[in-house]
Amino acid sequence: MKVSVDLQRCKGYAACMIIAPSIFDVSEETNKVILLNANPGEEARSMVEEAIRGCPVKAISRVADDEK
């Protein structure tokens, strides 16, 4: 699974960082999401999906599943 963050919508609420700290962080300089692991793989799918649901500004989206 590949993950995308719309930085125009991201307001640095950090819900994603709290839900999935191994995948998301928030830049102190820009107050925007940083992807620590842009391709988190199958084992992180539930965390990413929860982060998508938990983002108050809907800035996170799943882009595509990996090719097998």
N, C-alpha and C positions, 0 to 999 in steps of 0.2 A: 504494500500500500504506500502510495506517495501522498504527502500532505502539502497543502498550500495555505498560506495566510495572506489575506487581502490587507496590505499595510495601510491602505486608504481608510479602511473601516476600523482597524485595530486602534483601540484607545488605551491599551496597557492595563486593562482590568486585572490581568494575571490569573483569571480563573483557569486558563489552560495550564499555566505553570503549576498551580496547586494540584490539578487533577493528574497531570502527566509530566512530572518534573524531569524525567529522563529524556523527554522529547521536546518540550517547550521551555523557554525562558523569556524574560522581558529585558530589553536593553535599558540600562539606566540612563543612557545618553539620549535615546530617541523615544523612549516609552512605547516601543513597538515590540511585537513578538520576534524572538529569534528561534529558529528551528535548530535544536541541538542535534537531532537525528531526523533528517529530512525523509528518510525511507525506513521507518521503524519496523517494518515487517509484521508478519502475522501475529507474533506474540504480544504486540502492543495495540492490536486493533481495537480492543474494548476500551483502552484508555483514550485513544484518539477519538473514537466515537463519542465517548462521554465528554471529552473536551469540546467537540463540535457542538454537542447539545448544551454545554455549560457556558459557551461564549456568549455574553450578553449582547454583543454587537454583530454576531454571526460572521466573524472575520475568518474563521477556519473552515476549510473544506477538504474533503478527501478528493484527490485529483484522479487517481487511477490505481487499480490493482496491478501488482507486478506481473510481468509475463512469466509463465512457468516453463 
